Amino acid sequence: MQTNRENKKRMLITGVSGLLGNNLAYYFKHKYEILGLYNSHPVTIKGIDTEKCELSDPDNINKIISEFNPRIIIHCASLTNVDECEIDKDTTKTINVLSTKNIVEDIIDKDIKLIYISTDAVYDGVKGNFSENDNISPNNYYGFSKYQGELEILKKKDSLILRTNIFGWNIQNKKSLGEWILGELKAKQRTSGFKDAYFSSIYTMELARIIDISINRNLIGIYNCGSVDTYSKYEFGIKIAECFGFDKTLIAPISIDDFNFKARRGKNLTLNVNKLEKALDYKLPTINHSIEAFYRDYKCGLPEEIRKYRTETQKKPAFIPYGRQWIDEKDIRAVVNVLRSDRITQGLRIEEFENALVEYCGVKYAVAVNSGTSALHIACLAANIKDGDEVITSPNTFVASANCVVYCGAKPVFADIDKMTYNISPEGLAKKITKRTKAIIPVHFAGQSCDMEMISQVVKKAEEKYGHKIFIIEDACHALGSKYKGTEVGSCSFSDMSALSFHPVKHITTGEGGAVLTNDEKLCKKLRQFRSHGITSDPKDFINKDLAFPAHHSPNPWYYEQVDLGYNYRITDIQCALGSSQLKKLHKFRERRRQIVDKYNEAFSNIKSVQIPFESKDCNTNFHLYVLLFNFNQIGIDRAQFIIELKKRGIQTQVHYIPVHLQPFYQKNFGTRWGDCRNAEQYYQECLSIPLFPAMNDQDVERVINEITDVVKVSL
């Protein structure tokens, strides 16, 4: 949030993208430092700040009010389409009542002036000339919801409620009654106006002046605020035509009874404004005076002025990727502290990060490296996988899960996936094990753990059958923070090693990075050697004793030995400082991911052409990806078109994954082909990952839901 005039009093206006909120912001911008709040329609107004806010979210409201610290709040945000309110009462209640309640509860004990813009629709519209003491009897749900909002406002005793009916210049494409009539007349279109529907409408800029005076007088209570006289809507149209110099014969009088509205309307909603005039010692305008002011502002270019800045500077909605990191100031400080230290690599931060992983995952050892791919590679090296060996993995994974096997000279073998979990099938795995099988790499796809207990049992039977060790190396790159049967993924309860990834789209990030976890000390030692060129500085491992140990029997201080062919897979202290900081927030990241997953599940579960992810009862999944299966034939659009359309709407999706056995490299070098893993192939043809990352707010989530749902419905 940016503020423009620190020396001015602060005013918060809700509904700044609407007619009144926008006009009030324009009127008051030279008198106050203004923050305007919008929800679904972003706007920019020269000279004020605007910010997106979900008023139904108390935390969102609290954050904005606490940070901005306004002296005055004018609450204009409201759903005002009378027929829409009647059709969708739940949404109307949320916007018109719950949001109002949230604002009141947040500022109930604060020294903030609250002004609520209500409506003439709280009255029954029968006798007209309503005073504030007349009975409240709204004809429709819109009027009822606004009255319920009034009751919430009254809980703050020094508040002001203005019941009104307005016309003015809208920043959005919606038009007030005055604008609509003017547009029809300018186009020389015949139109009509209700001859038997009366009101006391007031021009928004006149209302703004009255609010200004009310603030200066510290007015409190409930007041009608409109023009002092009464026009039918037909007469209002005629006055617009006369004032602007258009042909008034284009407007025909009709009866409101001739229209079949969804919601009932009162015929006479005229207001008695004597109470307000007396309280302010101010004469309110006539409707004709309001129309003349409307015309003067038109001639001065106010409509173009209001809309100009929207079209010049309004930002498009932010592009939502399928995943990204969440970096805060604590993360930045952690990295900066290392940059200012003496060691930025091969220092203490690496061990600190490894120890934090050990504690979190409930495992004995952690070896941090520069990527998840490196983690998988050194795990295979530590398992002594070599030429002539076979390693079984899933086809539904990134290529690194198989490439790490090829790096060692061994042959990758693909076992098909389970149709429900998209993870490697234990039954399919059992069929693929041979006497050459050296290891299994089960991939915890999207964050959901494989059935590790069943896989462990399958491997034990195979070990007994073939008489040699078969390593289990979990590819847990998607699954940090997930649990299987009550234990953390990464604890190696059913495996020899687990590999993690800290890529920016993963649960925590080090920029690029990974780690191998194990409970085996010997494996840990090998992992550390392979991480750093195959070099050891441990005297216990030295082979050339005569070079290592001089006559005094202590190792030479410079001495090291390369005992194997290793790699430079080291991670830096800079990365590990970030990783340690991120790991402290993993529980919050996990909680937010789950909230988003729950919202997605609820939204998409009832769409017949879409299948939501299945979660095993044995798993408590920290979803890395949220993958939907689409019946694109049923929807009537192919996947490429679907992805392109969503991208146009600012939503990135991705395919996870092209089955590895279908990659040309594997087809050429290992003879894999279509039909080898039918479940994975069927899954691939239907899958699409949609945005999921903890930095998404509720508005982002709703936008993803709405855009996907809309594309599906439009295509059906």
N, C-alpha and C positions, 0 to 999 in steps of 0.2 A: 504494500500500500504506500502511495506517495502522497504527501500533504503539500499544499501550495502556499498557505498563508498562516504561518505559525502564530502570528499576533492577533488573529481574529478568533471570535467564538466559534465553536464547532456545532454544526447541524448535520444530523443523519437523516436521510430521506429514503424510505423504503419504496420499492416500486418505481425506481427512477427510469425504467424503460417504458413506463406507461404514460398516458396523457398528462395527468396531474403531477405525478412525481417529477417528470421531466420539466414541465413548465415551472414548477416551484423551484427546482434546482436552477433554472435559468434566471428566475426572478431574484433569488436570494444569493447568487454567487458572488456579488460584490459586497455583501454585508457579512457573510459567514464563510468560514472554511467548511466546505461541504463534502461529505462522502455519500454518494448515491449507491444504493444496493439494488441489484437486479438478480433474477434467477435464470430464466431460460432464454432471455433476449438481451445479449450484451449490447451496451451502448457506451459511447464516449461523448462527453460534453465539454467543450472548451472552457477551461477555467475551474473545473471541478474534478474530483477523483471519483471513479466508479469501481465497484467490486462485486463479484459474484457472491451471493449468500443464499443458503438454503434456510429460510426462516423457520421451517419445521424442525430444524436441528438445533436444540438448545445450546450445544457446544459451539456450533458455528456462530450463533448470535453472541454468545458470551465472549468469544475470542475477538470478534470485530468491535463490540462495544467497549471491551476492556482496553483494546489497543487504541481505538480512536478517541474514546473518552468524550462523547458529545455533551453539549449543554442542552440541546433540544433534539427531540426525535419527532419527525412527522411521518406517521405510518399511513402510507397510501396504498401499499401493496395489497391487491385484492383481485379475485376472479369476479369480473363484472358482467360477463355475458349472461343475461338472465336465463335464457333457455339452456345454455350449457350447465349452469348451476343446477337447474332442475333435473337434468339428465344424470349428471355425475356429482351426486351429493357428497360422496366420500372425499373427492378431491377438493370440492368447495369448502367442506368443513376444515380440511387440513390447511388450506391457504387462508381462508377468511377468519377462522376461529383459533385453530391450534397455533398458528404463527403469531397471532395477536397475544395469545396467552403466554407464549414463550418470551416475547419481548417484555411484557408486564412483569413476569416472574423474575426476569434478569435485572430489572431496574427498580423493583418495587421499593427498595430502601435507598435508592440513589438520588442525588440531587439533579435529576434530569427532567426537563419539561417534556411531557408526552402529549402530542396532538394526534387525534385519530380522525380520519376522514370517513364519515359514515354516509348514509344515503337517505333520500326521501322515501325509498321503498320500504322503510320500516313501518310506514303508515298504511292503512287499508285502501286509500285512494278513493274514498266514497264522497265525503262532504267537501274536502279541500280546505285550504286556509288552515292547515294543521299547526297547532302550537306544540311546544315541548311537553305540555301536560296532557296531551291527548293520548288515548290508549294506543299501545303498540300492537298492531295486528297485520303483519306483512302478508301479502298475497302469494308470495313465492319463496322458494328456498334461498334465493339470493338475499332478499330482505331479512329473512330469518337469520341467516348466517351473519349478516352485518350487525344485527341487534345482539346476537350472542357475542360478537366481538366487542360491542359497547359494554356489555356486562363485565367482560374481562378488563377493559380499560378502567372502569369505575373502581376497580380494586386499588388503583393508584389514585389517591384522593386529590392530588393537585393536577389532574389531567384535564384536557380539553377535548370535547367531542363536537364535531361539526357535521350536521346532517345537510346534505347538499345534492345538487344536480348540476353537472358542468358541461361546457363545450369549450373547445380550444384547438390548438395546433399540435398534432401528434408527431412524435419522432419516429414511430413505427408506421407500418403500412395501414394499420387499422385507422379508421376515421371516426371522429366524433360526429354528432348529428349535424353540427354546423358545417364541418368539412365535407360531409357526404352530400348535403344539399348543394353546397357551392360547386362541388365536382360535377354533379348532374347538370346544373345550370350552365356551367362553362362549356360542357359538352353538348349543350342544347338538347338534352334528353328530357323527355316528359317524365315527371315523377309525381309523387303524392305525399300528403301529410295528413295525419289524423286530426279530424276536426273536433273530435270528442275526447281527446286526451290532453289534459292541461298540466302545466308544470311551471316552476319558477327558476328556470335554468340561469346560471351565472357563468360569465366568461372566466376561464382559469386565472388569467392575470389579475382580474378584479378580486377573485377569491384569494390570490396570493397577497394582495394588498391588505385584505381584511385579516388574514392570518398574521401578517406583519404587525398590524396594530394590536391584535390580540396578544401577541407575544410581549409587546412593550407594556401592555396594561396588565400582564400576568393573569389573563382571563382563565377561569376554570369552570367546569360544568358542561352541560349539554345545551347546544344552541342550534336552531335552524339557521342556515346560511344560504340565501339565494337572492334572486331579484325581488324587488318590493311589489312587483305587479305580476300578472298572470297572462300567459299566452297558450293557445292550443298549439300543437306541433305544426299544424297547417299554417296558422298565423305566424309562427316563428319562421317558417320557410318563406313566406311572403315578405317578411321584414328583411331577411337575408337577401332576397332578390332585389328589393328596392334599394337597400343600402349599397350593394355591390354593382347595381346598374344592369341587372339581367332581366330577362323576360319572365315576369311572375306568372304569366298565363301557362307556363310549362308545369306549374304545380297544381294538382287537382286535389280537392278535399275528399277524404274517404273516412269510413268509420273503423275504429279499432276492432269492432265486432266482426268485421269481414275477414279478419286474419286468425288463422288457427295456430296460435303460439303454443309451444310446449308448456310454458309457464303462464300463469294468470298475471295480468297487469291491472293496476288501479287506473281509473280514468281521470281522477283528479288528485294529483299529488302536489298541489300548490302549497307553499309554505308561508306561515306567518313569521316574519323576522323581527317583530317589535322588540322582543327580549334582547336580541343581539344589538340592535340599533341603540337601545337604551343603555346597555352595558358599556358599549364603546363610545357612546355619544357621537355616532357616525351614521350618516345617511347612506344606506345601501343602494346600489344602482338599480335602475329599471332594466328590463330585458332589452329595450331599445338602446339604452346606454351601453350595455354589454356588447350588443351587436356592433355598435359604432366603434367601440374599442377594438373589437375583433377585426373590423375593417381597417382601422388605422394601422394596426400591427401588420396586417396583410400588405398594405401599401408600402410600409417601411421594410418589407422583406423578412419579417420574422419567421414565417414558415421555412423559407430557404435557409435562414441562419440556423435554425434549430436542426434541420436535417443535414446541412452541409457538413458539420463536424462528424456526424454519424457516418456519412458516406466517405469522408476523407480519411478518418482515423480509426474507425471501428475495426477491431481485430477479428479475424476469423477464429472460430473455436479451435482450441489447441488440438494438435494431432495427438491421438492416443496410440502409443505403440503397444505391441503385445506384451512387452516387458521392459523394465528398466530399473536401474538402481535408485536407492533413496539415500542421499548423502545429506547430513545435517552439519551444523557448526561444530559439534563435538568431533565428528569424523575429520573435518578439516583441521581442527586444532591438533588432533592426534598426529596427522600427517605432517603438519607444519613443525611440530615439536621435534620430530625425527629429522626433518630437513635442517633444523637448527642445531642438531646434535653432532657429535664427532663421527658416528657410524651410521651410514644409511644402508649398508648391506652387511650380512654375516655378523650381525650384532645381537643384542639381547632381545629385541622385539620379536624375533623369529621364535625363540624358545617360549616367550610369553604367550604368543598366539597358539603355539602347539599345546602348551599346558591348558589354555582355555578350552581348546577343542577336546582335549582329554577329559576335562571336568564335565563339559556339557554332554558329551556322548557316552560317558561312562565306560571308557576304554583305557587301556594302559599306555599306549604309545600313539603319537601322531607325528608324521613327517610332512612338513609343508613344502610345496613345490610351486613352480611358476604357472601351472595350468592343470586342469582336470585330465587332459590328455597325457601330460607327463606323469601324473599320479597313476593312471592306468598302466602306462608303459613300465614304470619301475616296479609296480606290483607284479607284473608278468615276469620281469627280470628276476625279482626276488624269489618267485616260484620256480625259477630255472626252466621256464618255457623255452623250447628251442626247436630247431629243425626236426621234423618227424612227428612232433606233437600235434594234437588237436585240442582246440579250446572251443567250447560251446557257448554261444551267446544269443541274444535276441536280435531278430531282424528289425524290430521297432525301436530304433535308437539312432543316435548320431554316429557317424562312421568311426569315430574315435574308439568306440567300444570293440570294434573289430580290428581297426588299424593297429592297435597296441599288440595284438596277437601276431600280425604280419611283421611288425617291426622285429619280433623275436625269431622270425623264420618259421613260425608254426602256421598251421592251417585253421582258419576260423570255420566253424560249423554253426549253422543257424537252425535253432529249434523254434517252431511256430509259437504264436502267442495265444493266450487265453482270450476268448471273445469278450468276456466281461471286463477284465482288469487291464487288458492290453499289455500285460506282462508275460514273460516267458512261461509257458505251460509246463508244470512239473511232469505231466504225462508225456508231453512231446519231448521234453528233455531226456527222460528215461530211454526213449527209443533211439536217441542220437548218440548215446554213450557207447564208446568202443574201447578196445584195449589201448588205443593210442590217445585216449582222452586224458589230458594233463590238468585241465582246469575248467571251471564253469564261471562265466561272468554274467550273473543275473542282473538285469537293469531295472531299477525301481522307477519305472516310467511315470513322468509327470508328478512324482513325489510319493506315489503309493507303493509301499513295499511289496516285493514279490512274496510268495508263500515260502518263506525261508525254511520253516520247519520241515515242510514236505520236500523241498529241494535238498536239504541236509540229509534226509532219510534216503532219498534216491541216490545221492552220492555215496553214502555209507554202504549201501547194497552193492553199488558198482565197485567200490574199493575192495569189498570182500570177494567179489566175483573175479576181478582182474589182478588183485594182489599188489596194488600200488596206490600211493597217495594221489588223490584228486583234489586240487586246491579249489576253494570257493572264494572268488574275488567279487565282492559286491560293487557294482557300478551305482553308487549312491549320489551321483552328481546332481540328481534332481531332488534329493530326499533329506537334506539336512533339516532337522526339526520334526521329521515324521517319526511315528512310533509303530512298532509291530509287536503285537501281543504284550503291550505295556512297556516295552523297552525301546530306547532310542535307536533309530537306524544309525549305524555307525559303531554300535557297541561290539560288533563282531560276535554276537552271541551264537550265530549259526554259520560263521564264516571265518576264513583266515585273515582276510584283509577287506577293507572298504575304501573306495576312492570317492573323494569329494571334489566339487568344482566351486570356484568363487568368481565366476564370470559375472558381469554386471546384471544379467537377467536372472541370476540365481538368488537364493534366499538371503545370502549376504555376499558382499563383494570385496575383493582386494584389487579391483581393476581387472587383472587376469590373475588366476591362481588356482591352486588345488592342494589336496593333502591325501595321504594314505594313513588309515587308522589300522591298528592291529593290537592283539594281546600277546603276540609272540616276540620275545626279545631278540631272537636270532634274525627273524624277518625284519625287525626294525633296524638292526645294524646294517643289513644288506641294503635296505631302502635308503638309508642315509649315505651309504657309499655310492650307490647308483645315482643319487641326486647330484653328487659333486665329483664327477670325473672318475669314479671308482677309487677315489683316494681315501685313505684312512690316516689319522694322526694318533690312533690309539696304539700304544706300545704293545698291547696284548696281541695285536693283529700283525705286527711287523714280521716280515719273512727274512730279510737280510739283517740278521742280528749284529753282525760284525760292523755294518755301516751305521746301524741305528744306535748301538750302545758302545761308547768308548770305554776305556779302562775303569772309569769311576762308576760304571754300571747305571748311570742315568741316561735316558735318551737324549740325543742331541736336540737342542731347543728348536732348530730349524727343520727337523727331520719329518718326513711323511713318506708314504708309499702308495703307489697305484697298484691295487691288488686285483682290479677287474677293469673292464672297459665300461666306464660310466659316461655320464652326460652332464652338461651344465644346465640343470633343471632347478637351480637355486631360486628362491624367492627373496625379495629385498625386505629390509626393515620398514621401508616406507609402506609397502603393501601390507605387511603384517600388522603395523600400527592401525591401519584402516580396518583390517580384518578383526582385530581385537575390539575396536570400538563398535563395529557392526554387530559382532556376536553378542554384545551386551543388550542389543535391541531385538534380537531374534525372536524373543517371546512376543513382542509387540508386532513385529512383521507377520509372525505366524497368526496371531489373532486377527489382524486386518485381512490377511488372505482368506481366512476362514469366513469372515463376514461377507466378503465379496463372493466367495463360492456359494454361500447360502443364498445370497440374493439372486445369483445366476440360476441356481437350481430351481428356486421358486418361479422365476420368470420363464424359464425354458421348458420346464417339465411337462407342461400341458400343450406344447406344440407338437402335433403328430409327426411332422417331418423332421424333427430334431430329437436327438437322444443325448441326455446329460450323462456325465461320468458316473460309473458305478464305484462304490467304495466298500471294500470288504469289511466285515464286522471285526476282523482281526487287526485292522489298520486304523490308525488315527493320522490322517494324511495332512501334511503341510504341502498343499498343492503348489508345485512350481509352474505347471501349465494347467489351463482349463480348456479341455478339448471337447468340442461338440461333434457329434456325428450327424451329418445332414443327408437326407434323401434328396439329392439334387434333381433326380429325375422327377420326383413327386412335386418338388418346388417349381420346376420348370426353368431352371437356370443352371448353367454349368459352373463348376467351382471357380474357374478363372474369372468369369464375369462377376460372380458373387464377391470375390476378393477385390476386384477393381472397383466395383460399386461402393463397397464399404470404405475403400481408400479415398474415394472421392468425397465421402462423408466424414473423413478425418479419423477413420478407425483402421488400424493395422491388424491384419490377421496373418497367420503363418501355418504352414503344414508341418507337423511333427509326427512322423518323418516319412521320407521316401524309404521304403524298406532297403536295408543295406545290401541284401542279396540281389537287388535289381540295379545296383550301381555298375556301370560298365567295367570298372576295375575288377570287381569281384566276379562278374560274368566271364571276363576274359581270362583271369588268372586262376579261378577256382571252379569254373563251370557251373555257377549258380544260374537260375533262370526263373521266369514266371512259372508259378505253380508249385514252387518248393515250399512256400509258406502261405497257404491260401487265406488263413485268418488275417495275417498281417497285410496281405494284399487287398483284401476286402476292406479292412480298417482304413488303409491308406487312401482308398478311393472316396471315402466319406468324411475323413477327419478334417477339422479346422480348429486351430487354437485361437482363442479370442483374448483380448487384453486382461492380464492379471498381474498386478504388482501393488505392493502396500501403499505407494504414494498416490494411488487412485483415490479420489474423494467420491462421495455418494453421487454427486452430479455426473462425474465421469462414468460411473457404473450404470446409472440410469440412461445416460446417452448411448452407451454400448448396447444395452438391452433394447432401447427404443429403435436404434438404427438397424440392428440385426432383425428385430421383429418386423420392422417396416419393409425391409428388403425381401424377407420371406413372404410377407403378405402381398406385396406388390407383384411378386413373381408368380404367386400361385394362380 
